[in-house]
Amino acid sequence: MSGKLTLISSATASGSASLSFTSGIDSTYDEYQFWFVDIHPATDAAEFSFQVDSSSGSSFNKTMTTSYYRAYHFESDGAAVLGYDTASDQANGTGYQTLALDVDNDADSCVAGKLCLYRPSSTSLVKHFMSETQYSYDGGASFNAFVAGYINEPTTAISKVSFKFSSGNIDAGQIHMFGVS
């Protein structure tokens, strides 16, 4: 889908355990986009991830089936790869889904990208999503990760999205939530 973007809200990290959007996701839009701007981890080699919940929930553990593939190139020119990463996908899993693997926490490193969530208010269909991130991999490489899948909750509307690193805080950065009309 493509169309006009309407900024709904923004969240700024400053040593934050997570950044969550707990309002503004409803039936107004069929597509919501979350843009990651300079997301910097406090901990080296942490995974940037997301999970969703319903309006009545607070556990961020909805069932997902996902795929994860990536392209990378090391600064040393030692390796350049395009491939699927089976360790970063889920098959009806309830954990946070990795969007960026082993992010470097050097002062000049960060994650940039976006997550698109489709028809989160549906109560009859699974909710699809796609993400693309570009980041500095721990060990000196440029990584481009592509994640897609669906939230296997056909009868439950999704109204909350949470982002965090697998360990440590989100040291700095912003996430902007847009509705697409």
Secondary structure as UniProt FT lines:
FT   STRAND          5..16
FT   STRAND          19..21
FT   TURN            27..28
FT   STRAND          31..41
FT   TURN            44..45
FT   STRAND          46..53
FT   TURN            55..56
FT   STRAND          64..74
FT   TURN            75..76
FT   STRAND          80..84
FT   HELIX           86..88
FT   STRAND          97..103
FT   TURN            107..108
FT   STRAND          111..118
FT   TURN            120..121
FT   STRAND          127..137
FT   TURN            138..140
FT   STRAND          141..151
FT   TURN            154..155
FT   STRAND          160..165
FT   STRAND          170..180
//
